[in-house]
Structure formats: C-alpha cells, structure tokens
Amino acid sequence: MLSHRAELPRDLIIAKLDRFVASRGIGTYWGEGVSTPLGVPQTRFVQSPIQQVRAEIYEFLDVALALQERQLVLEIGLGDYGGTHFLWRMLFDRVVTIERWGHLVYALDYELDPNRDLFVIGEAHAPATLRHLRFIADQFDLVFIDGDHSYNAVAADTMIFGRLVRPGGILAWHDTCQDVMGVKPFLADYTAGRIDGVNHQVTTIDLAHTASHWGRHELSPHGVRIGLSYEIINHNQISGPDLLS
C-alpha cells in the first residue's frame, strides 16, 4: 500500500494533538484541571476533545511508532470529537473507526480523506457492521478498543477484533484501571487464562491523576487510575470463532 502520510516524530505528533485538544471542547486532555460539577450533563461542549490522559497516550506513541508496519488501524469507539481518530491518522496510512452513533461521525470538524478515513456506523458486533468491515480489510496493525466498556462488550470486542491484528501488531484497550467499568475485570480474566485458556501478556500504562465516574469527572487529591493497556499479538494468539469469515 502506498503511504500518503508524512513520517512525523513523536514530539511533533503530540504537538499537533495538543493544538487539536486546545481548540475544542473544554480545551484539555482528560483530567487536566477542568472539572465538570457532579450533576451537570456531560455534553460535547463540556467534554474533553480526547478522552485520553496525555501522559499515557504520549508513552503509548513509542509503542505504536515501533511497529514495523503502520498501514491500518481499527478503532472501536470514536468519542465526541474523534480525538484518537485524529491521532491515529498521523501514525497510520488508513484509519477505520466503528461508531454506533452516526451524528458523532457527521460532526467531525477536521478535514477527512475518503481514501484514509473510513467509518463503519453501527453496533460493533452487528452482522452488518462485521460484513462491512470484512470488505475493508482482514488484518490491522493496531486494534484499539474504546467503545462499550461493559465486561461482555469488551470481551466480545477482544475476541472478535483481536483476531484481526496481524502477527507482530498491537491489541490495545482504554480505561483498563477503572474499577467502575468492565475493562479491568475482563483483563484480569484475560491475562489469567480464564477467557480462552491463554495467559496473555498485557502491559499497562497507568499515569492518570483524575477522578471520574460514568461520564462525570471531578478533581481528586488522590486521583483515580484510568489506564491504557496493550498486548503484542503473536500468530494465532487469540482463539475463538471467526465471525468475519
């Protein structure tokens, strides 16, 4: 595949992302000192433009940039401003995002390239979504899971889309240290071999300093862990039915 993206160093990538974040929403990364009072609806106008902790995504950039191939990334969940989609397009030739809410895709305010920015609108595990995805690609260099955070949804995302990571690629999850979500208990089972009989080797980046609870967040002197975790996938590392065939 012919690449249409410029090779950018990590510091330039994060600088471009900083400018993206500063010009949208509340103008900060997740948990950077702006508090939405409890009880106030978390609309897109009081939301972080990227629901990521800057220090965590900055460290993860080293992992992504170390990939031998950076052609295709699959993202589950777009977010209010498409901040991670904006980030991935600086690292990968094509970005495919699955998002259940079409209005979030139509509201994106940065220039998109129809050859590089691909969106599948629908429930992640719906047959129509999987059929659409099958016609786009059958292997990805990175699969980033940040959609429905319930245990069952994360398990399904992992077992369905994790199979699409090429050998040597990355499978990653967000909000992996949050006690109020299903990602953390799922990863505990996943690494202990209770999901598919394999003790998966998962690395966690845990550098957050914020408290959050179901779409609302407030500053905390102690902080609540957010977490970004990833696994380097070996051939046939994830077992289970292939629902895309």
Long-range contacts (C-beta under 8 A, 24 or more apart in sequence): 1-71, 1-93, 1-94, 3-71, 3-93, 4-93, 4-113, 4-115, 4-116, 5-89, 5-90, 5-91, 5-92, 5-93, 5-116, 8-90, 10-58, 10-61, 10-62, 10-65, 13-61, 13-87, 13-90, 13-91, 14-54, 14-57, 14-58, 14-61, 16-90, 17-50, 17-57, 17-83, 17-86, 17-87, 17-90, 18-54, 20-49, 20-50, 20-83, 20-86, 20-110, 21-48, 21-49, 21-50, 21-83, 23-49, 24-49, 24-81, 24-109, 25-49, 25-80, 25-81, 29-53, 29-54, 29-57, 30-208, 30-210, 30-212, 30-217, 30-226, 31-208, 31-209, 31-210, 31-211, 31-212, 31-217, 31-219, 31-223, 31-226, 32-210, 33-219, 35-217, 35-218, 35-219, 36-216, 36-217, 36-218, 37-218, 38-216, 38-218, 39-216, 40-216, 42-215, 42-216, 44-80, 44-81, 44-107, 47-80, 47-81, 48-83, 49-80, 49-81, 49-83, 50-79, 50-81, 50-83, 50-84, 50-86, 50-87, 51-79, 51-80, 51-83, 51-146, 51-174, 52-83, 52-84, 52-174, 52-228, 53-207, 53-208, 53-209, 53-210, 53-226, 53-228, 55-207, 55-208, 56-205, 56-206, 56-207, 56-208, 56-226, 56-227, 56-228, 57-87, 57-228, 59-205, 59-207, 60-172, 60-205, 60-228, 60-230, 61-91, 63-170, 63-230, 64-91, 64-142, 64-170, 65-91, 67-141, 67-142, 67-168, 67-169, 67-170, 68-168, 69-141, 69-166, 69-168, 69-169, 70-141, 70-142, 71-141, 72-96, 72-137, 72-139, 72-140, 72-141, 72-142, 73-140, 73-141, 73-142, 73-143, 73-144, 74-98, 74-133, 74-137, 74-140, 74-142, 74-143, 74-144, 74-161, 74-164, 75-143, 75-144, 75-146, 76-124, 76-143, 76-144, 76-145, 76-146, 76-147, 76-157, 76-161, 77-145, 77-146, 77-147, 77-148, 78-104, 78-105, 78-119, 79-104, 79-146, 80-104, 81-108, 81-109, 82-108, 82-110, 84-144, 84-146, 85-117, 86-110, 88-142, 88-144, 89-116, 89-117, 92-141, 92-142, 94-118, 94-137, 96-120, 96-133, 96-136, 96-137, 96-140, 98-122, 98-124, 98-129, 98-133, 98-147, 99-147, 100-124, 100-147, 124-148, 124-153, 124-156, 124-157, 124-160, 124-161, 125-153, 125-156, 125-157, 125-160, 125-243, 130-160, 130-243, 130-244, 133-244, 134-244, 134-245, 137-164, 138-164, 138-244, 139-164, 139-165, 139-166, 139-169, 140-164, 140-165, 140-166, 140-169, 141-165, 141-166, 141-169, 141-170, 142-169, 142-170, 142-171, 142-172, 143-169, 143-170, 143-171, 143-172, 144-172, 144-173, 144-174, 145-171, 145-172, 145-173, 145-174, 146-173, 146-174, 146-175, 149-175, 149-178, 149-181, 149-182, 149-183, 150-181, 150-182, 151-182, 151-183, 151-185, 151-186, 152-182, 153-182, 154-182, 154-183, 154-186, 155-186, 155-195, 158-186, 158-190, 158-195, 158-238, 159-195, 159-196, 159-238, 159-240, 160-240, 160-243, 160-244, 162-233, 162-238, 163-238, 163-240, 163-242, 163-244, 164-244, 165-233, 165-238, 166-233, 167-233, 167-234, 167-235, 168-232, 168-233, 168-234, 169-232, 169-233, 170-230, 170-231, 170-232, 170-233, 171-230, 171-231, 171-233, 171-238, 172-228, 172-229, 172-230, 172-231, 173-228, 173-229, 173-230, 174-226, 174-227, 174-228, 175-226, 175-227, 176-204, 176-227, 176-228, 176-229, 177-204, 177-206, 177-208, 177-225, 177-226, 177-227, 178-212, 178-224, 178-225, 178-226, 178-227, 179-224, 180-213, 180-214, 183-227, 184-227, 187-229, 196-238, 196-239, 196-240, 197-239, 198-237, 198-238, 198-239, 200-231, 200-237, 201-231, 201-232, 202-229, 202-230, 202-231, 203-229, 203-230, 203-231, 204-228, 204-229, 205-229, 205-230
